[in-house]
Amino acid sequence: MIITGTIDRPTTHDPKKQDPTMQRPSEPFGSHTPLCDTTGATASRQNRNLEMQLIPEALARAHMHDRLREAESQRRAVRLAAARRMQRRAERASLRARRALAMAVMQ
């Protein structure tokens, strides 16, 4: 009897790596009882597949989070530069006003 493998249970010639639920050629057909329950393995495999499918979405979300944080820091830097520019302009205007006042008082 030739046992063909599946994607979930590939065939192997190494007896240590053989799936215990696979039927052995020495047993008559139909007498085989599974040695273990694979419902949990199937569920975890499906969960793993779902997680693998969601990896690109998680990467995109992380990338967008980084981009948003970078954009916010750039906006903060632009606002700070504008505030410093306005402060220097106000200081120069204040000095001009003081000079004008001093000139007016001295005359």
TAQUIWO-V758077 format. One record per pair of residues at least 12 apart in sequence whose ideal C-beta (glycine too) atoms are under 6 Angstrom apart, sorted by the first residue. I is the first residue (numbers start at 1). J is the second residue. Records with the same first field share a line. If there is no record, write none. Layout:
I=J, J
This chain:
1=25
20=35
21=34
